[in-house]
């Protein structure tokens, strides 16, 4: 069958498994997405299952889109009726469809993001007279989220101490505020769906009939609410096919429980279990290192990861003096690899966001472009959130959180007193503030407490809302509503007036225009669908890879990604593993899994580093190398010397600041011309590919750069100032220049000419 072409034996076993419960334990890079998509097509084409009886869920929009794309490629079109999406998007779809069976909500409910949730928690603390300095709103919100993940309502919340009692009170207020605003948070999407199915057997029976075959990606990342949802839907037919790997469970802090894999095996003792152990991403040496790290974790199913990419470049472990030198050496190593790899092939993965500061500074000093995953996200930008808030109020006038954001944006001379008067009048009449203003605009002669400028401003807002809602209910598309909001609020002028720097205003306006582009591309979507898609987007869904740049991201954000060259700095006790894990065996096991995930993102080259000293809480203290480094067999590494040797090296010229013991960084030889991507047809084990980094290919040989700079020339760098060229050499298609700068604080620098852009004087 064409469906099985190119699949290895284990993958074929999984794809063709008999109907019933199936557990696929898939190692990293083993083609789990391939197995899931081929299984769906196999069910449809070979077993005659109608697509509308199939539900496939995953954790990111990016993964869902990739699966949809592959299914379409296999079948020639997307099967009609197939339900594919994230847990949250599938639940949102069910809740909107079943809204008549939900108390408190109508079909226009909005989905609150983390910023909106925090505002409601802070409002709850203020209303309940709880000191938010003593009792952190973030911790309160985390406690509420944990309760929802365990399907615990405010009424069922157990209180055994004072903190728990305060959390229960805040939870109760918070949930009532959500209902008043016709809003749900992310956790509500899951909890409300489960509660609905538990309380309404007729609704549950309808969905059990609808979804007779359930497939789940990243099963190890499910929490209790998601596990309960899957069990409810699969109850009766037990046709549930789950793919996961407990070794890659790294989201315990948000409720994920890798033990759900063991629960699945206990609940379905007859389930067929398939191990996917063949890796199509990394070299065998990298896999051996990953296995050495993860083997120390208890309560796991052993997987013997193997690949046809025999051997591989040794893993480089290096000690830097501090985090600044660590970042400098990483940057210089990247420059030395440019003849073999592009910047898009390289990623730096770290344990905490704070580690990015030194790395960003080092990259900027060498003018090396980078993209920062998880920085200020597009949909979190002030101007973008402003326009989304307007759209949300048009969509759902009961949304008080969004209304509070727009009522005086742009400025309308509506101070706190006027807004308090509006809220009081609205409350007296049983309205939300936006609804009150529409009543005012419809009947300005009614009894109200407003005068002068406040009355005129409130009237204007009410009239605009009525106009935009009329557009919503008419034939207008989202872009038309968008344009009406921008025009009638004079938002562009507001940005110009509110920003002191013209360039900043233009940048913000460009973001608004980008959001307009998103709206115009959703011309067939309803406003409900558009706002829902924005609310459920994740930080890696729209990872922009069009720019040639190094990727900086946390190890948590790296899940599902892969790069030829990976750098993992901060291998110090207290950083990785994190200090919070030192007294908790479960936390320590997750830290080990986190490093395992980072290692297995690397395809060809892996660089690990730790520091002799590291800045922590404003103090520079001596560090201890990560205990995880002791688990790496020496034969897999090419480590430098210890702390003493490292301190001696810092006194030498910059040319000795390298990753290997030689005067120049070790550069990988030519990579194999054979693709090792997980999507490629996997080679059989009987015909191993040539060892990586050892195959010469004339068509891929690097070009030799023509040298622009000569010894003795005076040059100028835009940041470092004037300096003298010491030497220049070709590294593939680029030129590396060593310059002695006049500024003694800068000293000797070794830079890639393409990024340094040195001016010859």
N, C-alpha and C positions, 0 to 999 in steps of 0.2 A: 504494500500500500504506500502511496506517495506520502501519506501522513507520517509514516515511520522512517522515511528516507533521512539518513544522516543522524539518526538518534543512536546512542550507544545502547548496550544491552539493558542496563539499569533504567535508562530513560524510556525505552520501549516497554519494559515491564510496568512502569508506572502509568504510562499513557494507556495501555491496553488492560489495566487491572479490571477485574469483574466489578459489576455494580455492587455498591455497598461501601462501608467505611474504609478509607485508604489513608495511611500516614506516610508521607514522603519526607524523609530527613535529608535535606539538601545542603551539602557543604558549600562554602563560598565559591562563586564562579563555576558552579556545576550545571548551569543551564536550567534553573528552576522555572524561569519565565517561559522558556521553550517548552518545558514539560506541561505547564498549565495551559498554554495556548493550544498545543497539540492535543491535549486531553479534551478540551472543549470541542475542537473540531472532530475528534474521534467520536465523542458522544453524539454529535449531530449527524455526521456522515456515515459512520459505521454501525452505530447502535440505534439510529433513527429517533433520537430524542429531539423533540421540537425545541428550538432555541428559547422560546418563552418559558420553558420549564427549567431554565438554567440560570443560576445566580452565581456570579463570580465577584468576590470582594478582595480588596487589597488596602494598603494604607496611604498611598499617595496618588494624586491625580496623574503624576508622571508615569507611574507604573501602570495605571489603568489605561492611559492613552497608548502606551507601548504595547500592551496586550491586545487592545482593539486593533491597532495597526497590524500586528502580526496575524491576527485572526483573519482580517480582511485580505492580507496577502496570501494566506493559505486557501481561502474559500473564494476569492475573487470579489467579495463584497461582505459588508458587515451583516451577520445573520439578524433578521428582523425579530424583535422581541427579546433578544438576549439582554439580560440585566448585568451590567458591568460597572463597577465604581468603587469608591472608598466606602468604608463602613459608614462614615458620617453622611456622605451624599446619598447612599441607599436609604438610610434611616430618614433623612430629610424628605426623600421622595415618598416614603411610606406615610410619614406623618401628615404631609400635605394632602395625600390622597384620602387619609382617614380622619381628616380634621373634624368632621362632624361627630366623631366618636371621642374627641378629646375635650375635656373641660378646660375652660380658661382661654383657649386659643382660637384664632380664625386662620384661614389659609394664607394670609399675608404676614404671618409671623416672621420676624427678622432673626438672624443668627448673630449674636453678639461676639465680638472678638475679645481678646484678652484685655485690651485697653478699656473697652466698655464694661467688662465684668469687674475690673478693678474700681471703676467709678462707682458702680452700684455697691460694692463692698465698703468703700470709703463712706458713701452716703449712709449705709447701714450703721457703721461705727459711730458716725456723727449723731444719727437719730437715736441710737441706743445709749448715747453718752459714754462711749468706750474710747479710751485714749489710744489713738492710732500710733502714737510714738512707743507706747508700751506693748501694744498688741498689733503686730505687723499685719497690714491689709493683705500682703502677699501670702503670709502664712495662713491667714483666715481663708483666703481663696483656695489655697492648696488643700486645706482641710475639707472644704466643701466639695472640691473636685474628687478627692479620695472617697468621700462618702458616696457620691454619685456613681463612681466607678464600681463601688460595691453594692449599688442599687439600694442605698439607704436614703430614705426621704427625711425631711426635717422632723416629721412626726415620729419616725422610728430611730432618730439619732440618739445614741446612748451617751449619757453624761455621767462620768465617774469622778470628775474633778472640776475645778473652777474654769480652767481653759476650755474644756469640752463643753461646759454649759454656755460660755460666751460664744463659742463656735456655733452651737445649736441655735442661739438667738439670732446671730448674724445670718446663718443659713436660712432660717425661717423668713427673716425680713427680705433677704436677697431674693429668695424664690418668689415671694409675693410681688416684689418689684418687677421681676422678669415677667410675671403674668400680667401685671398692670400695663406693662409696655408692649404686650403681645410679642415677647421675645424669648428665645431660648439660647443657652450657651452650648458649646460643643458637647459637653457631657450630657446635657438634656436630650440631645438628639438620640443618644444611645439609650439612656435610662427611660425616657418617655416611650420609646418604641417597645422596649422590653416590658414595661409595666402595662402598656396597652395590650400586648399579646397575652400576657399573663391574666389580665382581668377580663378579656373578651375572647372566650374560646371560639366563637364564630368567626372573628377576625383572624385569629391564629389559624384556624382550619383552612380559611381561604388562601392564606399565604403558604401554608404547607402544601396545598394542592398546586399552587402556582409554581413554587420553587421546589421541584422534585429532585433536583441535583444541585448541590452547593459545593463550590470550590473556593478555597481560602488561601491567600498568599501571606507569607510572613506570619504564620500562625503563632510563633513564639512571642510575638509582640501584642497578642490579644490580652485585654484585661478581663475582669470577671463579667462586666456588663456585655462585652462582645462575645465572650464564651457562652453566656446565658442565651444571648440572641441566637447564636448558631445552633445551640441545643434545642431551642424551641422550634426553630424552622425545620430542623432535621428529624425531630421526633416523629416516629411512625415509619418513615421510609429509610432512615439512616444512610442515605446516599450522600455522604459528605467526604470530600477529597481535600485534605489539608497538606500544605507544603510549609515546612519550617525547619529551623535549626536552633536548638537551645543554646548552642555555642555563640550565636549571634544576637542573643537577647540583651539589649543594652538600654532599654527604656523603663527600667523599674521605677524610676522617679515619677513617671507619669501613669503608673498603674499596670504596666505590662508585667505579665507573670509567665515566665518560661515553663513553670510547672504545669501549665495548661496542656502541654504535650503529654506529660505523664497522666494527667486527668483524662485526656482523650483515650489513651491506651487502656486505662481502667474502665472507662465507660463503654468502650467498644473493644472488648477482649479479642474478638474475631477479626479485627481490622488487619488488612494486609499492610505490612511495613516494607518500604523500599528505601535503600540507602543510595544516594547520589554522591559518589566519592571522586569521580573524575573531574578535574578542574580544567577549564579552558581559558584561564586568565593568566595565572602566575607561573613563574619558574618553579621547578621542584624544590630548589633550595629555599625559596620564600615559603613554600608550603610546609617544608620540614620545620622551619622556624616557627610558623604559626602553630603547628601541631605540638611543638615542644612547649610553647606558652600555655596552650589551652589544656594540655594533658593533666595539669595540676588541679583542675577544677573537679570537684566531686559531682556525683549524681548526673552524669551525662552519658549519652550513647557515643561510644568511640567510633570515629570515622577515619579511615586510612586514606587521606587525601593524596591523589596522585595525578600526574600530568604527563603528557608526551613531551613537554618542554624540559628535557633532562638538564641537570646542572643549573647553571645560572651564576650571575655575579654575586660575590660574597656580600653579606649584609655589613654595612659600615657602621660601626659604633664609635662615637667620638665624645670626648669630654671637652667642653669649652670653659673658659674662666668664669663667664657670667652670661646672662641672657642676651646681652648686646653682642658679645663676641659670637655666641651661638648663632644669632641671626645673621651676622656678617659672613660667617663661614658658609652658612646655607646659601646665601645670595651668591657668593663667589663660586660655590660648587655648581649652582645653576648656570652661571655664565660659562663655566668650563664645559658644560654638557650641551651647549647650544649647537655645536656642530653635528650632534647626533639626534637631539630632540628639540622640539619647539617648546615655547613656554606653556602652551596648552596641554602639553604632556606631563607637566609637573604640578604637584600639589603639596602644600604644607598642612598637616593635620595636627591639631593640638587639643589638649584636654579641656582648657578653659578659654573663654573669649579674651580674657585679660592678656593672654600670651601673644595675641596678635599685635600689640602695640610695638614691641621691639622689632618684630618681623616687618611690619609696615614701614617703620623708620628706615630699616636697612634697605628695603626695596626702593624707597623713595630716594635715598642717598645715591643709588646707582641708576636712578631713572628707569627702573624695571617695572613695567605695568603689571598690575595684579587685580584680581576680582575677589571681593570679600563676601563670602556666602554667610548670610545671617546678620549682615550689617543692617542699617536702617532700611527695612524692606520697602518696596515701592508702595504697597498699599498701607503702610504705616506713616507715610510722609504727611505732613500737616495739611498741605493743600489738597492732596488726594483724598484724605479722610474728610475734609470739608465738603467736597462735592459728593462723595459717597453718602455723607450724612444727609444732604439735601435729597438725594435719590431715595434714601431709606424712609424719610418722612413722607415723601410723595407716595411711596409704596405702602407705608404703614403709619398713618398719622398718630397712632397711639404710642409710637416710639419716642418716649420722653428723653432718653439719653441723647439721641441724634438731634432732637429739637433743641436741647440745651446748647448743643454745639453751634447750631446755625442761627439762633435767634438774634445774636448780635455780631454775626460774621457774614458780610462786612459790617462795620460799625454802624449802628442805627440810633445811637444815643439812648440805648435802653440799659440803664444801670441795674444794679442788684435789687434796688427797691421796686422798680417798675416790674422786673421779672417776678419778684416775690408776690406782688399784687396780682399779676396774671395767674400764677399758680394757685393762689388763694381763691380767686374768682372761678377758675376752672374746677377746683375741688368742690366748691359749693354746688356747682351744677352737675357734678359727676362726669366731668370731661377730662381728657388729657389736654395740655396747653395748646397743641397744634389744632386740635378739634375745636377748642374754644375760640381761637382766632378765626377759623372758618365760619363759625356761627356769628362772630362779630362782623365779619365782612359781608355775610349774607343779610344780616339785619342790624345795621349800625345804630338803629333807634332803640334797641333793647336796653334794659337797665344794665349798666356796667360802671366800673369805678375809674375808667381811664380819662385823662384830660390832655390837651395840648399836644406836644411832640410825641409823647408816648402813645396817645390814641392814634395819631397819624401813622406812626411806625408800625404799630400792631395791625392796623387796617391794611397797610401795604403788604405786610407779610401774609395776612389772611387771604388777600386777593390773589397774590402770587401762588399760594398753595392751591387755591381753587382752580386757577388757570392750569397749573401743572397736572393736577389730578384729572382735569377734563382732557388734557392731552393723553394721559395714561389710559383713560377709559375709551378714548377715540381710536383713530387709526395711526396715531403717531408711534414711531419706533423709539427705542431708547436714546439714540443719537439726537432725535428731535427734542425730547425732554431735556437732555443734557444741554443742548444749545440754548434752550429757553431759560434754563437756570443761569447759565453764564451771562446771558444777555441782560436779563431783568435784574440780576443782583450786581451787575457791573463788576464781576469778580476780577477780571484782568486789571482794571483800574485800582481795585482794592489791593492787589499784590504790589502794584507799582507804588502806591502810597504808603504801604506798610513796611516795605523793605528799604533800608538806607542805601544798600548797594544795588545798582541797576542790574548787574549780572545775576545777583541772587534772585531778583524778581523774575528775570527772564528764565532762569533755571526752573523756578517753581511753575511758571506758566507752561514751560515745555513738559513738565510732569502732568499738568492738567490736560494738555493736548494729547499726551500719550494715553491717558485714561480715556480721552475722547476716541482715540483709535480703537481701544479695546471695545468701547461701546458700539462703534460703527461696525465692528466685525461680528457683533452679536445681534445683527439686525433681525434675525429670525427668532431670537429668544425673547421671552417675556421679561418684564422688569424683575419679577420674582426669581426667575432662573439666572438672570445676570447677577443680581446681588448675592444669590446663593453661591454661585461659582467663585465670586470674589472672596466671600467669607471663608470658603473651604480651601483656598489655595495654600500650599505649603512653601517653605523657603527654597526648596530645590526644584519646585515644579517648573519655574521659569528661569532656570539657570542659564544666563546669557553666555554662550561660548563663541559668539561671533568675533569678539575682540581677542587678539592674541595676548594672553596674559597668564600669569601664574595664578593658581587657585588657592586661596586661604580659607580654611573652614575647620570647624570642630570635628572631632572624631564621631560625635553623635550625628552630625549632619552628613558625614561621609558615607553612611550606610547606603548601599545600592549604587555607588559610584566606583570608578576605577581609573587609574592613571598609570602610564608606564613608569614614572618616577615619583616616589613618595618620600617625603621627609616627615619624621615625627619627632619634634623637639620636646623637651621637658620630661625626659625619662628620669625623674627624681622622685624619691619617696616624698609624699605630700602633694605632688602634682599629678603623677600617674604611677602608682595609685594615688587617688585624691586623699587628702588628710581625713575627710569624713568617713573613709572606709576602714581606717586602721583598727577600729574596735568592733567591726561588724563583719562576720564571715560572709554573709550574703552580699554585702556591698563590695567586699574585696573580690569575690568571685565575678561580680559584674565588671569591676575595673579590669580584671584579666580578660574578660570577654571583649571589652572595649578596645584593648590593645590588639587582640586577635582580629577584630574587624578592621582596624587600621592597617595591620600588616598585610592582610589579604586583599586590600585595595590595590596593592602594588603589583604591576605586571612584570617589570624588568629589574628595577633598581629600588633598594630600600636603604634609607639613611636614618639611623637613630642617634639621638644626642642627649646628653645631660650636662649639667653645669656644676663647676666647683663651688660657685656661690650663686645665689638666686635671690632677687628682690621679692620679699613677701611682707605684705602689710606695712610697706614703707621702710622696711629694714632689709639690708643685704646680709644674709646669713649663709654659713657653709651648708652645702646640700649633701645628701646621701644618694648615690645612684639607685635607681629603682630596683627593688627586689626582683622584678620581672626579668631584668637583664641577666641575672644569675641562671635563669632557666634556658638561656640560648646556648646550645652547644658551640664550643669555640671553633670547631671545624666549619661552621656556617658563616663565620664572621671574619671581617678584616679590621679588627679594632686597633685604635691608636693606643698610646701609652696612658698611664694613670695621671693623677692630678699633678704630681711633681713634674713629670715630663711636659704636661700641658702648660704649666706656668712658665717653664723654660722656653717653650715655643712662642709664647706671646711676646717675648723680648726680641725675637728674630724679625726678619723682614716679612712683609705681608705674603711673600711667596711661600712661606712655610705655614701659613694659616690654611692648611688644606686637610682634606678628609683622610688621605692616605699617608703613609710614611715617606713617600717620595716627595720631591720638591713641587710636583704638579699633581693636581687631582687625577685620580684614576678615571679614565673615560671609557665607556662601554664600546666594545668593538661593534661591528655592523650587526644589527638585528637580523633575524631570519626574515626572508621575504614572505614566508608563509604566515597567513593571518592566524592569530590565536584568539580572536574575539569569540565570545560565547555564542554569537549568532552564526559563526562560520560552521561549516560541516565538520564535526569533530573527527579527528583522525583515529584510526584503530590503534590499539596498544601494540599490535604485532608489527606495526611499521612506525616506529618512533620518529619524530621530526628531528632534524639536526639540533644540536645543543644551541640555545640562544646565544647571541652575541658572538658567534663564531663563523657565521656564513657571510662571505663577501659577495656583494651583488653590484656589478658595475653600474646598473641602472640607478642604484640608490646611493652611490658613492658621493660623499659630501664634496661640494665645490670648494676650491681653495680661494680664500678671499685675497684680493689685491690690497697690499698694505698701504694705508694712507698716511700713517704716522711713522716718524723716524726718530731714532735716539738723538737727544739734544734739542729737539723742537720745543718751543714754548707754546703752551696751549692754555685755553681758558675753559673751565667748567662752570655752568650756571650756578652751582651751589658751592663748590669748593674753591672757586677763584682760579688764579694762575698757578701753573706748575710746569715742570720739565719732564718730557718723555724720557723714561729710563730704557724701556724696550717695548717692542711691539711684535706680536706673533700672530700667525693665522691659526684659527681653530675652526676648521670646516668652512662654513659660509660666512663666518664673522671674523673680526679682528679683535684681539685682546691687547689692551694698552696698559702698561704700568707707568704711572705718573707720580713724581715727587712734588707735592704741592707746597707752596711757600708757607701756607698757614700750618704751623707746627702741630696744631690740634688735629689737623687732617692727616698730615704725613703722607705715607706711601699708599696709593690706591691702585688696584688692578681691576680694570673695567672693560666690559664689552663695548666696542666702539659704536655699535648700532643703537645702544641705549644712552651712552654717556654724551654723545653729540658734542664732542670736544671741538672748540674753535681754535684753529691754528693762528697764532699771532705773528 
